[in-house]
Structure formats: structure tokens, C-alpha cells
Amino acid sequence: MTSKVPVTIITGFLGSGKTTLIRNLIQNANGRRLAVIVNEFGEMGIDGELIKSCCANEEDVLELNNGCLCCTVQEEFLPVMLQLMERKDTIDHIIIETSGLALPKPLLHAFNWPDLKSRITVDAVVTVVDLVGQATGEICDRERVQAQRLADDSLDHETPIEELFEDQLSCADLVVLTKKDLLEGTQFEEVTSIISSKLRPNVKMVTAANGELPADVLLGVKAAAEDDLENRHSHHEEDHANGLEHHHDDDIDSIVVTVTAPHTPESLVAALKEMVAEHEIYRIKGFIDIPNKPMRMVLQGVSHRFDHYFDRKWKEHETRKTSLVFIGDELVEKDLSALLHEKLN
């Protein structure tokens, strides 16, 4: 019997560090031949670009930018997996990076489809958690939600973002905790206690600085997660069982803005921090063109925290420009481009 190709699903909320983890895994694969599927919420593939830049063969990176995989499993995911199976003899392991807004369980169900079941197994669902986002309430504002509940006895439901986070944790076979170095005092113990309470029994938590973890920690878990669906809690499935529609990303938008006003990394970050303070923006990421510099600069932002660094040279036939992706709540009605350029001028 032909052995199955193992798949690791990397999930976690926006900006938790999934792409950084995968980049380090590729660079320290110890001879493993990896194929990577990158799913992004929105039309501009930032994460796919970053992963390709550290791959010896860009053809090993496949991008799906038409929405969360959990909502487009049949239309988007199955054809790509069948495409990979045509060259399974050249692949040792498949890595899937889901959108930060994706629910992992619908994706797990897909691995039981007849076309995949005999050829692929889910080695593990790895959930990446931004410890700072949890400690400060940037992702799930527990104090705000609790205040709403106390003010209204009829309010007994959780926010969609909280539900999403819980679904990502409940599906995990391994949890990777990032940005521990940015916590203070007893915050680490407090946050990890909350996270562990949402996990299934015996799910291990590990910490990673800058996405650095040995490949043997992430790969070779052998969870066969597709055979353990009934033990993985999902708000999404509960809503459907109760006859409710559950659209976890209906109000969340992805907007691409091209910056034409003069800017430096510092002035851009200052303007973006003002925008984050004024609007419900979860994530900002993109590339910055710095005049007279041969290197492309990457910008990453979660809430008010921003980082920027050079990743590679601009390619000869590449259009040099500063382009940013904004992901947040109900952004379509806001003219983010005009707002940003107003702050830069």
C-alpha cells in the first residue's frame, strides 16, 4: 500500500506569526521536500510572496487568494490538492497556511473526501497564537465583551472573532505561542492558562521566538486529525445543526491601498497607527518602495504594533510601488486611500 502524504495545517488569527513560522520551517527543513499552499483573505498575496522568497523552487508554493479556504473548500482547495497529487513522488510533506480568518474544521472534513482520503493524512493542525494580542485584548477584548454581557442580560453569545479563535484552538494538535518576549510580569502565565482551558486534553503548547522551531517539533506529529473530527468543537457546525447561518467573515473586509504620497517607513507607520486608533483594523501588511534603495521593504502590522524590514531586491521587471492590505471590520464604506494620503500630506 502506498504511504500517504502528510499534511500540516497552520492556522491562527491575523498577524499571529504563521508566515514567519513557515519561512523558518522551509529554511530548516533538513532535506524534506515541502510543498506549501498559502490561503489569504483578499486579492493581494503578501504571505505567498514572502514564502516564495525563501523557497528554492517557487513552483512549490501555491496561492489561493479568493477568500477563506473554509468557505471555498470544494471550489479552490480540492483542485489544488489533486494537482499536487499528480507529483506526490516529489513531495515529502505539504504545509497549508490558512487565512487568519479561516475555520479549520471545514478544511479537515475535506480530507475525508474519496479523492483525498487514500492518499493524504493530516499530520497535525498547528494553531499559532499571538500572546500579546491575547494579553492586551487586541484580538479578543474580554473586558469589553464582559461589560456588554453585564449591561444586557439577553446578550449571551460570543463575538464572531472570539468564536473563530476558540474554533482554531479546539482543532489544534499543537499550539505555537509567539511574542512571549513582549509580555510583562505574570502575563504569560495568565494568558497560557486561558488558552489551555480551551484546548483538548494532552494538546502541547510550545513557544517560538521569531518563528524558530525545529522541524521535528512541527512535522511528524502523526495525529491523523481527519479521523478525529468528533472531538474537535466547532461553533460553525453547531450553528448549522441549529438551523443558523454562520458567516464568520461577512463584515470583515480586505482593502488594497497603493500609496502615492511621499513617505518614509517612519511617516507611514505613524499615519497607520492613527488609522488603527480611529477604525477597527485588525491587520495591515504590504511592501514599501524606498527611492534609491534596491531592496523591497516588508511592512507588518497588528493593531498598533508594526515592524518593517528588507526581504529581497526588487526584480528587474517588477513594478516598484508601496502597496498595503488592510483587513478589518466593515472597511468597504471607508475611503482608506484618501484617509491615509491625508495623514501623509
C-alpha positions as CSV (number, residue, x, y, z in Angstrom):
1,M,0.0,0.0,0.0
2,T,1.3,3.4,-1.0
3,S,2.1,5.6,2.0
4,K,0.0,8.7,2.5
5,V,1.5,12.2,2.1
6,P,1.4,14.0,5.4
7,V,-0.2,17.5,5.6
8,T,0.3,20.1,8.3
9,I,-2.3,22.8,8.6
10,I,-1.0,26.1,10.1
11,T,-3.9,28.2,11.4
12,G,-4.2,31.1,13.8
13,F,-5.6,34.6,13.8
14,L,-4.4,37.5,11.7
15,G,-0.8,38.5,12.4
16,S,-0.1,35.7,14.8
17,G,3.1,34.7,13.0
18,K,2.1,31.9,10.7
19,T,4.1,33.1,7.7
20,T,7.3,33.6,9.8
21,L,6.9,30.1,11.2
22,I,6.6,28.6,7.7
23,R,9.5,30.6,6.4
24,N,11.8,29.3,9.1
25,L,10.4,25.8,8.6
26,I,11.3,25.9,4.9
27,Q,14.8,27.2,5.6
28,N,15.4,24.4,8.2
29,A,13.6,21.5,6.5
30,N,16.6,19.2,6.9
31,G,16.2,17.8,3.4
32,R,12.4,17.4,3.4
33,R,10.8,18.3,0.1
34,L,7.9,20.6,1.1
35,A,5.0,22.0,-0.9
36,V,3.2,25.0,0.5
37,I,-0.4,26.1,0.0
38,V,-1.0,29.7,1.1
39,N,-4.5,31.0,1.6
40,E,-5.1,34.7,2.1
41,F,-8.2,36.8,2.8
42,G,-8.1,39.2,-0.1
43,E,-6.8,39.6,-3.5
44,M,-3.2,40.6,-2.8
45,G,-0.9,37.8,-1.9
46,I,1.6,39.2,0.6
47,D,2.3,35.9,2.5
48,G,2.7,33.9,-0.6
49,E,5.3,36.4,-1.9
50,L,7.2,36.2,1.4
51,I,7.3,32.4,1.4
52,K,8.3,32.2,-2.3
53,S,11.3,34.5,-1.5
54,C,12.8,31.8,0.7
55,C,12.0,28.8,-1.5
56,A,14.5,27.2,-3.9
57,N,11.6,26.5,-6.2
58,E,8.7,28.9,-6.4
59,E,6.5,26.3,-8.1
60,D,6.3,24.6,-4.7
61,V,4.2,27.5,-3.4
62,L,0.6,27.6,-4.5
63,E,-1.6,30.6,-3.6
64,L,-5.3,30.8,-3.0
65,N,-6.5,34.4,-2.7
66,N,-10.2,34.1,-3.2
67,G,-11.4,34.0,0.3
68,C,-11.0,31.7,3.3
69,L,-10.4,28.1,2.5
70,C,-13.1,27.0,4.9
71,C,-15.6,28.8,2.7
72,T,-14.2,27.7,-0.7
73,V,-13.0,24.2,0.0
74,Q,-14.6,22.4,-2.9
75,E,-14.0,25.2,-5.5
76,E,-10.5,26.1,-4.5
77,F,-8.9,23.5,-2.3
78,L,-9.7,20.2,-3.9
79,P,-8.4,21.1,-7.4
80,V,-5.1,22.3,-5.9
81,M,-4.7,19.1,-3.8
82,L,-5.4,16.9,-6.8
83,Q,-2.8,19.0,-8.7
84,L,-0.2,18.2,-6.0
85,M,-1.1,14.6,-6.0
86,E,0.0,14.4,-9.7
87,R,3.6,14.8,-8.4
88,K,3.3,13.2,-5.0
89,D,6.5,11.3,-5.5
90,T,8.4,14.6,-5.4
91,I,6.8,15.8,-2.1
92,D,7.6,14.6,1.4
93,H,5.2,16.9,3.3
94,I,2.5,19.5,2.4
95,I,2.1,22.7,4.5
96,I,-1.2,24.6,4.4
97,E,-1.2,28.2,5.7
98,T,-4.9,29.2,6.2
99,S,-6.2,32.7,6.2
100,G,-6.2,34.2,9.7
101,L,-10.0,34.3,9.4
102,A,-10.4,30.6,8.5
103,L,-12.2,27.9,10.5
104,P,-10.0,24.8,10.4
105,K,-12.7,22.1,10.9
106,P,-14.4,22.5,7.5
107,L,-11.0,22.0,5.9
108,L,-10.4,18.9,8.0
109,H,-13.6,17.4,6.7
110,A,-12.3,17.7,3.1
111,F,-9.5,15.2,3.8
112,N,-12.2,12.5,4.1
113,W,-13.3,13.0,0.5
114,P,-12.7,9.8,-1.5
115,D,-10.4,11.7,-3.9
116,L,-8.0,12.5,-1.0
117,K,-8.7,10.0,1.8
118,S,-6.5,7.2,0.4
119,R,-3.6,9.5,-0.5
120,I,-3.3,12.1,2.2
121,T,-3.4,12.3,6.0
122,V,-3.4,15.4,8.3
123,D,-0.3,15.1,10.4
124,A,-1.3,17.9,12.6
125,V,-3.3,21.1,13.0
126,V,-0.9,23.7,14.4
127,T,-2.5,26.8,15.8
128,V,-0.3,29.9,16.2
129,V,-1.3,32.3,18.9
130,D,-0.1,35.9,19.3
131,L,0.4,36.1,23.1
132,V,0.5,39.9,23.1
133,G,-2.8,40.1,21.2
134,Q,-4.4,37.9,23.8
135,A,-2.8,39.6,26.8
136,T,-3.9,43.1,25.7
137,G,-7.3,42.2,24.3
138,E,-6.3,43.4,20.8
139,I,-7.8,40.3,19.3
140,C,-10.5,39.3,21.8
141,D,-11.3,42.2,24.0
142,R,-12.6,40.2,27.0
143,E,-13.2,43.2,29.2
144,R,-15.4,44.9,26.5
145,V,-17.4,41.7,25.8
146,Q,-17.9,41.1,29.5
147,A,-19.1,44.7,30.0
148,Q,-21.6,44.2,27.2
149,R,-22.9,41.0,28.8
150,L,-23.4,42.7,32.2
151,A,-25.2,45.6,30.6
152,D,-27.6,43.3,28.7
153,D,-28.9,40.1,30.2
154,S,-30.1,38.9,26.8
155,L,-26.6,39.1,25.3
156,D,-25.5,35.5,25.8
157,H,-23.4,35.0,22.7
158,E,-19.7,35.5,22.0
159,T,-18.3,37.7,19.3
160,P,-17.5,36.1,15.9
161,I,-13.8,36.8,16.5
162,E,-13.9,35.0,19.8
163,E,-15.7,32.1,18.3
164,L,-13.1,31.9,15.5
165,F,-10.3,31.9,18.0
166,E,-11.9,29.2,20.0
167,D,-12.5,27.0,16.9
168,Q,-8.8,27.4,15.9
169,L,-7.8,26.3,19.4
170,S,-10.3,23.4,19.7
171,C,-8.9,21.9,16.4
172,A,-5.3,22.1,17.4
173,D,-2.9,19.2,17.8
174,L,-0.1,21.6,18.7
175,V,-0.2,25.3,19.8
176,V,2.7,27.6,19.0
177,L,2.9,30.7,21.2
178,T,4.6,33.7,19.7
179,K,5.9,37.0,21.0
180,K,6.4,35.9,24.6
181,D,9.4,38.3,24.8
182,L,6.9,41.2,24.6
183,L,4.9,40.2,27.7
184,E,5.4,41.6,31.1
185,G,5.3,40.1,34.6
186,T,2.8,37.4,35.1
187,Q,1.1,38.0,31.7
188,F,2.5,34.8,30.2
189,E,1.0,32.6,33.0
190,E,-2.3,34.4,32.8
191,V,-2.7,34.1,29.0
192,T,-1.5,30.5,28.8
193,S,-3.9,29.5,31.5
194,I,-6.8,30.9,29.4
195,I,-5.5,29.2,26.2
196,S,-5.0,25.8,27.8
197,S,-8.6,25.9,29.1
198,K,-9.8,26.0,25.5
199,L,-7.7,23.0,24.3
200,R,-8.5,19.3,24.1
201,P,-6.7,17.1,26.6
202,N,-2.9,16.5,26.0
203,V,-2.5,19.2,23.4
204,K,1.0,20.5,23.8
205,M,1.9,24.2,23.8
206,V,5.4,25.4,22.8
207,T,6.9,28.9,22.5
208,A,8.7,30.3,19.4
209,A,10.8,33.4,19.1
210,N,10.8,34.8,15.5
211,G,9.1,31.6,14.3
212,E,12.1,29.5,15.1
213,L,11.2,25.9,16.0
214,P,12.9,22.6,15.0
215,A,11.2,21.0,12.0
216,D,10.8,17.8,14.1
217,V,8.6,19.7,16.5
218,L,6.2,20.8,13.8
219,L,6.3,17.8,11.5
220,G,5.8,14.1,12.3
221,V,3.1,14.6,14.9
222,K,1.0,11.8,13.3
223,A,-2.3,13.0,14.7
224,A,-4.4,11.7,11.7
225,A,-6.7,14.6,12.5
226,E,-9.2,13.7,9.8
227,D,-10.1,10.6,11.8
228,D,-10.8,12.6,15.0
229,L,-13.3,15.1,13.9
230,E,-15.9,14.4,16.5
231,N,-13.6,15.5,19.3
232,R,-12.9,18.9,17.8
233,H,-15.5,21.5,18.8
234,S,-16.8,24.0,16.3
235,H,-19.2,26.9,16.6
236,H,-19.6,26.8,12.9
237,E,-21.1,23.3,12.9
238,E,-23.2,24.0,16.0
239,D,-24.9,26.9,14.2
240,H,-25.6,24.8,11.1
241,A,-27.0,22.0,13.3
242,N,-29.4,24.5,14.9
243,G,-30.5,25.8,11.5
244,L,-28.5,29.1,11.8
245,E,-26.3,30.6,9.2
246,H,-22.8,31.2,10.3
247,H,-20.8,33.6,8.1
248,H,-17.7,34.4,10.1
249,D,-16.3,37.0,7.7
250,D,-19.4,38.7,6.4
251,D,-18.4,42.1,8.0
252,I,-14.7,41.7,7.6
253,D,-13.1,43.4,4.5
254,S,-9.8,43.3,2.8
255,I,-8.8,46.5,1.1
256,V,-5.7,47.2,-1.0
257,V,-4.2,50.7,-1.0
258,T,-1.4,51.9,-3.2
259,V,0.5,54.8,-1.6
260,T,1.5,57.6,-4.0
261,A,2.2,60.4,-1.5
262,P,5.8,60.9,-0.4
263,H,6.6,58.7,2.6
264,T,9.3,57.1,4.7
265,P,8.8,53.9,6.7
266,E,8.5,56.1,9.8
267,S,6.0,58.5,8.5
268,L,3.9,55.7,7.0
269,V,3.9,53.8,10.3
270,A,2.9,57.0,12.2
271,A,-0.1,57.5,9.8
272,L,-1.1,53.9,10.0
273,K,-1.1,53.9,13.8
274,E,-3.5,56.9,13.7
275,M,-5.8,55.0,11.4
276,V,-5.8,51.9,13.6
277,A,-6.7,54.1,16.6
278,E,-9.7,55.6,14.6
279,H,-11.0,52.4,12.9
280,E,-11.4,48.7,13.6
281,I,-8.4,47.5,11.6
282,Y,-7.1,44.1,12.6
283,R,-4.2,43.7,10.2
284,I,-2.0,45.8,7.9
285,K,0.7,44.3,5.7
286,G,2.4,45.0,2.4
287,F,5.5,46.2,0.6
288,I,7.2,49.6,0.7
289,D,9.2,51.2,-2.1
290,I,12.0,53.3,-0.8
291,P,13.5,55.5,-3.6
292,N,17.1,54.8,-4.5
293,K,17.1,51.6,-2.5
294,P,17.5,48.3,-4.4
295,M,15.7,46.2,-1.7
296,R,12.0,45.7,-1.2
297,M,10.8,46.5,2.3
298,V,8.1,44.4,4.1
299,L,5.7,46.1,6.4
300,Q,3.7,44.1,9.0
301,G,1.2,45.5,11.5
302,V,-1.1,44.0,14.1
303,S,-3.2,46.6,16.0
304,H,-0.7,49.4,17.0
305,R,2.4,47.1,16.7
306,F,4.4,47.5,13.5
307,D,7.6,46.0,12.1
308,H,9.4,46.6,8.8
309,Y,12.4,45.0,7.2
310,F,14.1,44.4,3.8
311,D,13.4,40.9,2.4
312,R,14.9,40.9,-1.2
313,K,15.9,43.0,-4.2
314,W,13.2,44.3,-6.5
315,K,13.1,42.2,-9.6
316,E,14.1,43.7,-12.9
317,H,10.6,43.7,-14.4
318,E,8.8,44.3,-11.2
319,T,6.7,47.5,-10.7
320,R,8.1,49.3,-7.7
321,K,5.3,50.7,-5.5
322,T,4.1,50.9,-2.0
323,S,1.0,48.7,-1.6
324,L,-0.7,47.8,1.6
325,V,-3.5,45.4,2.5
326,F,-5.9,46.5,5.3
327,I,-8.1,43.8,7.0
328,G,-10.8,44.9,9.4
329,D,-14.4,45.3,10.3
330,E,-16.7,46.9,7.7
331,L,-13.9,48.8,5.8
332,V,-15.6,48.9,2.4
333,E,-17.5,52.0,3.1
334,K,-14.4,53.9,4.3
335,D,-12.1,55.5,1.7
336,L,-8.9,54.2,3.3
337,S,-6.7,55.5,0.5
338,A,-8.0,59.1,1.0
339,L,-7.6,58.8,4.7
340,L,-4.0,57.6,4.5
341,H,-2.9,60.2,2.0
342,E,-4.5,62.9,4.0
343,K,-2.4,61.9,7.0
344,L,0.8,61.7,4.9
345,N,0.4,65.1,3.3
